[in-house]
Amino acid sequence: MSEFWVYLQLGFSHITDPGGYDHILFVIALCTIYTLNQWKQVLILVTAFTIGHSITLALATLRLINYSTDLIELLIPITILITAFTNFSHKFPVNRFAVDEKKSSVRYGLALAFGLIHGMGFSNYLRSLLGTETSIVKPLLAFNLGLELGQLLIVAIFLSIAFAAIEILRVRKHDWNLIISGIVVGMAFSLILNNEYLAELMK
């Protein structure tokens, strides 16, 4: 098995691992207000997140930026919490294909900015895998591609479930948004409250 394929699989496994579900929660929070027929908007949104985490993943893995790992581990659930909270104020248009360009631009910017934080979180895992590797460009590219494929799988599964709930079971989009966003908020709060860095700061 080639080195490229190994790191691609590791990237895919890392983001889809239920044991490290914080990144999954963030992707779900981003996509909650959308349905399957809005896949183009979702693709742009996910691309913005990918651009963000690709930048800091590369910079951190190449050790061009320094940061507190503990702080990043605290900031990640905070980004989840903020994203889920923004869903509560979302108003669904009568026309399901209508796009509020102003709100969309803000959301894309949010995804890009928060992607920068998540990229630093991804880099912690990648650097532990690399060890004393002399050339990290190929592993970095493969790992990032694996992350992207895993991310797209999460989006596809979630939007399919949303489609089934809204179009088949006839759950109102507003109710779906409140339920899923509420669950994400609760889980994000749990991650924040159980964060060891925060516990140290509170002492």
URCORVEN-V516808 format. One line per field, one symbol per residue. phi: phi as a letter, one per 40 degrees, with the letter a starting at -180 (. if undefined). Layout:
BEGIN
phi=???
END
This chain:
BEGIN
phi=.ccdcccccccccccccccbccccdccccccdcbbccbccccccccccccdcccccccccccfcbbacdccccccdccccccccccccccbcccccccbccccccccccccccccdcccccccdccccccfbdcbbccccccccccdccccccdcccccccccccccccgccdccdccccccccdcccdcccccccccccccc
END
